[in-house]
Amino acid sequence: MMQGLIVLLLAALASAIVIRVMIDLAPRVGLIDHPGEHKQHEHVTPFVGGFGVLVALFVAVSALSTQYPGQRVAWASLLVCGGVMFLVGLADDRWKLGFRIRLVVQALLALLMVYGGGVALTDLGNMLFTGNVSLGMLAVPFTVFATIGGINALNMVDGIDGLVGTIAGGTLLLVALMTGLAGSGSTHLLAMALLGGAGGFLWFNMRHGRQHRARTFMGDNGSMTLGLLIVWLLASITQGESALVSPIAALWLFAIPLIDTLSVMGRRMWMGQSPFTPDRNHLHHLLQRAGFRVEDVVTTIGMLHFMLGGIGVMGLLWGIPEGVMFIAFLVVFASYLAITARPWRLVPTLRGIHRYLRLTPAANCGVFFGNCTLEHVEQINALVAPQLRENTAFRTRLYQQNEPDGKPGLRYAVVEIMLKDETAPLTHQVEYLRLIRKALHPHSGVYVRGYVHRDPFNDRRINPGEPAVEMRTRDRRQRKRVLLEESFTYVDRGRILDQDVHHQDAASEGPQRAPDTLIAEP
């Protein structure tokens, strides 16, 4: 255990140092990722995370060669597999290799893992209640297939800041704990080294403190290398006479990448597309479409992945039959596939969960004031401005909902705090909402919540043709929403520098859009 901790710290330190150096060198050698196509980021970012994984592998191989010199051929094969996968991924990041080239290289590396490293999938455990399912002559082809699948599964979930590192870190942490408690020295050292490499990468990739966006991406050079090494680890601990866990447990330890990738690829083929066609129907895309911020998406998926991995571990500890665990995994997969098959129905449900949890929306820091008793936007501005501690601006709109008979109804207001971009600190937004609620507390009857813009894509509330939508539409036509006042206010450290107030004609119907100059960034 002590050796594992030393390897973990050395790998994390080496990974962080190498990545920090490469962040500065990346623009000079063209290792930068540009926005565009199916990519969601808006900034030019280095893709040098794989350098951290590679240096962690060097630390692991050095420790393994020292502690277990009798298996140097296996460790050399491990180093060659990781190094070649890194170089191919780096070439793919730089020059966009075809997927056929990647698959051929991955298959060759899987063969090296089998014949050089002595790691192969020879049986699938007692998954059918008939005893261990031996693969026999199919062991090598199945190992190649599983290795390619694992590499690409992890690569395909690498879509937002911190996600792939969190998922890989969750799997590696569980493997490290199991191997450490079981006294499996070689696999424990490898797991701890890779965990350190992932940790060093996450320091630059996750959003934390004043780091509002990723300073580097994993890139194919990192995600494919890490995927290959995780497959090596899982195969090592599930096969042979000294296997620590059942092969079925490996499915649970790597659940999210497998389930999400198989579901997305199956949906693509069902729609007549190539399974390798990029799209935005992965789980993290659906959560973002529902308004979840990047930090919330990573936390949600990371917890789900760790929970599923924990189920696999607990199944082992409790002695649950492997066949039962396999059936349970299939049920989870089938349920996920059924839920995500129709994103246009899932996203509104996720959006409702987002509102129920009172999470801050991703697109803006909007605040909704229901049952507003304040009569002018200047009164609202005077309450909101002192809560904003940095130089910013916000737009305030005060509406009145008139009854069908023309009588004035309740008023409500919407305040949108203009942040520079989507990566503004989540802590700021949460704090804004809390302080605004506190400032409005003396005004009885007013309730405050986060505000989310209507999105015409995947929103049943504005999709025609559904009875519930038509009923709500008829109900709304009987009422008239009148925009009474609108203002745009500049603030510096809680002090109002300037505010431009527009009073609308009370006889006009419906909300009126402010001039473009009023909604521009300050």
Salt bridges, closest charged atoms under 4 A:
ASP24 OD2 - ARG20 NH1 2.93
ASP33 OD1 - LYS39 NZ 2.58
ASP33 OD2 - HIS41 NE2 3.42
ASP92 OD1 - ARG102 NH1 3.48
ASP161 OD2 - ARG207 NE 3.00
ASP260 OD2 - HIS282 ND1 2.70
ASP279 OD2 - ARG268 NE 2.88
GLU295 OE1 - ARG293 NE 3.50
GLU390 OE1 - HIS428 ND1 3.54
GLU416 OE2 - ARG395 NH2 2.97
GLU416 OE2 - ARG397 NH2 2.44
GLU416 OE1 - HIS453 NE2 2.95
ASP421 OD2 - HIS43 NE2 3.68
GLU422 OE1 - ARG207 NH1 3.51
GLU431 OE1 - ARG389 NH1 2.45
ASP459 OD2 - ARG351 NH1 3.06
ASP459 OD1 - ARG461 NE 3.18
GLU485 OE2 - HIS376 ND1 2.94
GLU485 OE2 - HIS503 ND1 3.06
GLU486 OE2 - ARG395 NH1 3.51
ASP500 OD2 - HIS502 NE2 3.50
GLU509 OE2 - LYS480 NZ 3.14
ASP516 OD1 - ARG513 NH2 3.70
